[in-house]
């Protein structure tokens, strides 16, 4: 089954500069702008903001 481009795979990169990334999928119809989530960064050892990378 082919993947739909409505839910593309996006990379979330840490904003504190550790280089740690999460990979997830998002719905382009509901979230057309860049995604921002607060997640745990194991390199920094705390929760930080992760932003969508293009």
N, C-alpha and C positions, 0 to 999 in steps of 0.2 A: 504494500500500500504506500502510495506516495505521500510525502510530508506536505502539509499545507503551509503556504507562506503567511497565513493569517496568524499563526503561532510560531514565529521564528525562534531559533536558539540565540540567546544573547549572553554576553560575558559581563559579569559584574566585577569591577576592579576596586580594590580598597583605596580610599581617599587619603590614607595616612602615608602612602608611599612605600608600603612593604612589598608590593608586587603580588600579593595574594589575590586570587580570583575565584569566583563561584560561577558555575554555568547553569542557566535556567532557561525556561521558555516563557514568553509573554504574549498576551493577546494584543495585537496591534489596533484592533477596533476600540478596545476599552482604554488602552494606554498608548496613545500615539507618540507622546514625548518620551524622553529618556527616563528609564526606571531608576529610582533611588530606594534602596532598602538598608535598614540598619541590621547588620549581621555580625557574627563573631569573627574576629581576625586572630587566628592562632599565633601568628608571628608577633603581633602587637600585644596579644594577651587580653584583649578587651573588645567590646562591641563598638563598631565604627560604621560610618555611612559608606555603602558601596554604590557606585554609579555605573550605569550601563555604558559600555565601551562599544564604539562602532568601528 
